[in-house]
Amino acid sequence: MKPLKQSISITLDGDVIDAIKARAEDCERSVSQYINLILKEHLKGDQAAPK
């Protein structure tokens, strides 16, 4: 069974949104899918770093 997804609202700088949209399109993903992917990758890397 797929995990449930939740909707949130965030505010981003315009240049960040433009870059995310362009990269998502290059990867043939929606903006939401792309943001989810890069956040997961970032969090995986964060877990390896000592706190």
N, CA, C and O atoms as a GROMACS GRO file, in nm:
protein
  204
    1MET      N    1   0.084  -0.118   0.000
    1MET     CA    2   0.000   0.000   0.000
    1MET      C    3   0.088   0.125   0.000
    1MET      O    4   0.185   0.133   0.076
    2LYS      N    5   0.056   0.221  -0.085
    2LYS     CA    6   0.131   0.345  -0.091
    2LYS      C    7   0.107   0.428   0.035
    2LYS      O    8  -0.003   0.427   0.090
    3PRO      N    9   0.210   0.498   0.080
    3PRO     CA   10   0.189   0.585   0.196
    3PRO      C   11   0.096   0.700   0.159
    3PRO      O   12   0.092   0.745   0.045
    4LEU      N   13   0.022   0.747   0.257
    4LEU     CA   14  -0.068   0.859   0.234
    4LEU      C   15   0.012   0.987   0.217
    4LEU      O   16   0.117   1.005   0.279
    5LYS      N   17  -0.036   1.073   0.134
    5LYS     CA   18   0.030   1.200   0.110
    5LYS      C   19  -0.052   1.310   0.175
    5LYS      O   20  -0.174   1.300   0.188
    6GLN      N   21   0.018   1.416   0.215
    6GLN     CA   22  -0.048   1.531   0.274
    6GLN      C   23  -0.016   1.654   0.192
    6GLN      O   24   0.092   1.665   0.134
    7SER      N   25  -0.108   1.745   0.188
    7SER     CA   26  -0.090   1.870   0.118
    7SER      C   27  -0.045   1.977   0.217
    7SER      O   28  -0.099   1.989   0.327
    8ILE      N   29   0.055   2.056   0.176
    8ILE     CA   30   0.099   2.168   0.258
    8ILE      C   31   0.110   2.291   0.170
    8ILE      O   32   0.110   2.282   0.047
    9SER      N   33   0.120   2.405   0.233
    9SER     CA   34   0.139   2.530   0.161
    9SER      C   35   0.271   2.591   0.206
    9SER      O   36   0.295   2.606   0.326
   10ILE      N   37   0.357   2.628   0.109
   10ILE     CA   38   0.484   2.693   0.141
   10ILE      C   39   0.502   2.815   0.053
   10ILE      O   40   0.437   2.829  -0.051
   11THR      N   41   0.589   2.902   0.094
   11THR     CA   42   0.622   3.022   0.017
   11THR      C   43   0.768   3.013  -0.025
   11THR      O   44   0.856   2.994   0.059
   12LEU      N   45   0.793   3.028  -0.155
   12LEU     CA   46   0.928   3.020  -0.209
   12LEU      C   47   0.960   3.144  -0.290
   12LEU      O   48   0.869   3.210  -0.342
   13ASP      N   49   1.089   3.176  -0.301
   13ASP     CA   50   1.131   3.287  -0.386
   13ASP      C   51   1.102   3.254  -0.532
   13ASP      O   52   1.105   3.137  -0.571
   14GLY      N   53   1.073   3.355  -0.610
   14GLY     CA   54   1.039   3.335  -0.751
   14GLY      C   55   1.146   3.264  -0.830
   14GLY      O   56   1.116   3.180  -0.914
   15ASP      N   57   1.273   3.298  -0.803
   15ASP     CA   58   1.381   3.233  -0.878
   15ASP      C   59   1.394   3.084  -0.842
   15ASP      O   60   1.433   3.004  -0.926
   16VAL      N   61   1.361   3.049  -0.719
   16VAL     CA   62   1.363   2.908  -0.677
   16VAL      C   63   1.251   2.833  -0.749
   16VAL      O   64   1.272   2.722  -0.798
   17ILE      N   65   1.135   2.892  -0.756
   17ILE     CA   66   1.022   2.829  -0.825
   17ILE      C   67   1.055   2.807  -0.973
   17ILE      O   68   1.029   2.700  -1.028
   18ASP      N   69   1.113   2.908  -1.036
   18ASP     CA   70   1.148   2.896  -1.178
   18ASP      C   71   1.248   2.783  -1.201
   18ASP      O   72   1.233   2.706  -1.296
   19ALA      N   73   1.349   2.772  -1.114
   19ALA     CA   74   1.450   2.666  -1.127
   19ALA      C   75   1.388   2.529  -1.105
   19ALA      O   76   1.419   2.434  -1.177
   20ILE      N   77   1.301   2.519  -1.006
   20ILE     CA   78   1.236   2.390  -0.978
   20ILE      C   79   1.146   2.349  -1.094
   20ILE      O   80   1.147   2.233  -1.134
   21LYS      N   81   1.070   2.442  -1.147
   21LYS     CA   82   0.984   2.411  -1.261
   21LYS      C   83   1.065   2.361  -1.380
   21LYS      O   84   1.027   2.264  -1.446
   22ALA      N   85   1.177   2.428  -1.408
   22ALA     CA   86   1.261   2.390  -1.522
   22ALA      C   87   1.320   2.251  -1.501
   22ALA      O   88   1.320   2.169  -1.593
   23ARG      N   89   1.371   2.225  -1.381
   23ARG     CA   90   1.432   2.094  -1.354
   23ARG      C   91   1.328   1.983  -1.352
   23ARG      O   92   1.355   1.872  -1.398
   24ALA      N   93   1.210   2.012  -1.300
   24ALA     CA   94   1.102   1.913  -1.300
   24ALA      C   95   1.064   1.877  -1.443
   24ALA      O   96   1.042   1.760  -1.475
   25GLU      N   97   1.056   1.977  -1.528
   25GLU     CA   98   1.021   1.952  -1.668
   25GLU      C   99   1.129   1.869  -1.736
   25GLU      O  100   1.098   1.779  -1.814
   26ASP      N  101   1.256   1.899  -1.708
   26ASP     CA  102   1.366   1.821  -1.765
   26ASP      C  103   1.358   1.674  -1.725
   26ASP      O  104   1.394   1.586  -1.803
   27CYS      N  105   1.310   1.648  -1.602
   27CYS     CA  106   1.299   1.511  -1.550
   27CYS      C  107   1.164   1.448  -1.581
   27CYS      O  108   1.137   1.335  -1.542
   28GLU      N  109   1.080   1.521  -1.652
   28GLU     CA  110   0.944   1.476  -1.687
   28GLU      C  111   0.865   1.439  -1.562
   28GLU      O  112   0.801   1.334  -1.556
   29ARG      N  113   0.872   1.527  -1.461
   29ARG     CA  114   0.798   1.510  -1.335
   29ARG      C  115   0.717   1.636  -1.310
   29ARG      O  116   0.745   1.742  -1.364
   30SER      N  117   0.616   1.621  -1.225
   30SER     CA  118   0.543   1.740  -1.182
   30SER      C  119   0.630   1.814  -1.081
   30SER      O  120   0.725   1.757  -1.026
   31VAL      N  121   0.600   1.938  -1.057
   31VAL     CA  122   0.674   2.017  -0.958
   31VAL      C  123   0.664   1.950  -0.821
   31VAL      O  124   0.764   1.940  -0.750
   32SER      N  125   0.547   1.904  -0.786
   32SER     CA  126   0.527   1.837  -0.658
   32SER      C  127   0.612   1.711  -0.647
   32SER      O  128   0.677   1.688  -0.544
   33GLN      N  129   0.613   1.630  -0.751
   33GLN     CA  130   0.694   1.507  -0.751
   33GLN      C  131   0.842   1.541  -0.739
   33GLN      O  132   0.916   1.474  -0.667
   34TYR      N  133   0.886   1.644  -0.810
   34TYR     CA  134   1.027   1.681  -0.808
   34TYR      C  135   1.068   1.734  -0.670
   34TYR      O  136   1.174   1.697  -0.619
   35ILE      N  137   0.986   1.819  -0.611
   35ILE     CA  138   1.018   1.871  -0.477
   35ILE      C  139   1.025   1.756  -0.378
   35ILE      O  140   1.115   1.752  -0.294
   36ASN      N  141   0.931   1.663  -0.386
   36ASN     CA  142   0.931   1.547  -0.296
   36ASN      C  143   1.060   1.466  -0.312
   36ASN      O  144   1.120   1.424  -0.213
   37LEU      N  145   1.102   1.446  -0.436
   37LEU     CA  146   1.224   1.370  -0.466
   37LEU      C  147   1.348   1.439  -0.408
   37LEU      O  148   1.428   1.375  -0.341
   38ILE      N  149   1.363   1.568  -0.432
   38ILE     CA  150   1.484   1.635  -0.385
   38ILE      C  151   1.485   1.650  -0.233
   38ILE      O  152   1.592   1.649  -0.172
   39LEU      N  153   1.369   1.664  -0.172
   39LEU     CA  154   1.364   1.669  -0.026
   39LEU      C  155   1.402   1.534   0.035
   39LEU      O  156   1.475   1.528   0.134
   40LYS      N  157   1.352   1.425  -0.024
   40LYS     CA  158   1.389   1.291   0.025
   40LYS      C  159   1.539   1.270   0.013
   40LYS      O  160   1.602   1.220   0.107
   41GLU      N  161   1.598   1.307  -0.101
   41GLU     CA  162   1.743   1.292  -0.121
   41GLU      C  163   1.820   1.376  -0.019
   41GLU      O  164   1.920   1.330   0.036
   42HIS      N  165   1.775   1.496   0.004
   42HIS     CA  166   1.841   1.584   0.102
   42HIS      C  167   1.834   1.524   0.241
   42HIS      O  168   1.933   1.525   0.315
   43LEU      N  169   1.719   1.473   0.278
   43LEU     CA  170   1.703   1.416   0.412
   43LEU      C  171   1.786   1.289   0.430
   43LEU      O  172   1.837   1.264   0.539
   44LYS      N  173   1.800   1.210   0.324
   44LYS     CA  174   1.887   1.091   0.333
   44LYS      C  175   2.030   1.134   0.360
   44LYS      O  176   2.097   1.074   0.444
   45GLY      N  177   2.077   1.235   0.292
   45GLY     CA  178   2.213   1.285   0.312
   45GLY      C  179   2.229   1.346   0.451
   45GLY      O  180   2.336   1.337   0.511
   46ASP      N  181   2.125   1.408   0.500
   46ASP     CA  182   2.127   1.472   0.631
   46ASP      C  183   2.143   1.368   0.742
   46ASP      O  184   2.208   1.395   0.842
   47GLN      N  185   2.085   1.251   0.724
   47GLN     CA  186   2.091   1.146   0.825
   47GLN      C  187   2.232   1.092   0.842
   47GLN      O  188   2.268   1.045   0.950
   48ALA      N  189   2.313   1.098   0.736
   48ALA     CA  190   2.449   1.047   0.743
   48ALA      C  191   2.541   1.144   0.814
   48ALA      O  192   2.645   1.104   0.866
   49ALA      N  193   2.505   1.272   0.817
   49ALA     CA  194   2.591   1.374   0.878
   49ALA      C  195   2.574   1.375   1.030
   49ALA      O  196   2.462   1.364   1.080
   50PRO      N  197   2.686   1.387   1.105
   50PRO     CA  198   2.674   1.396   1.252
   50PRO      C  199   2.606   1.525   1.293
   50PRO      O  200   2.619   1.628   1.227
   51LYS      N  201   2.533   1.518   1.404
   51LYS     CA  202   2.462   1.637   1.450
   51LYS      C  203   2.531   1.701   1.568
   51LYS      O  204   2.485   1.802   1.620
   0.00000   0.00000   0.00000
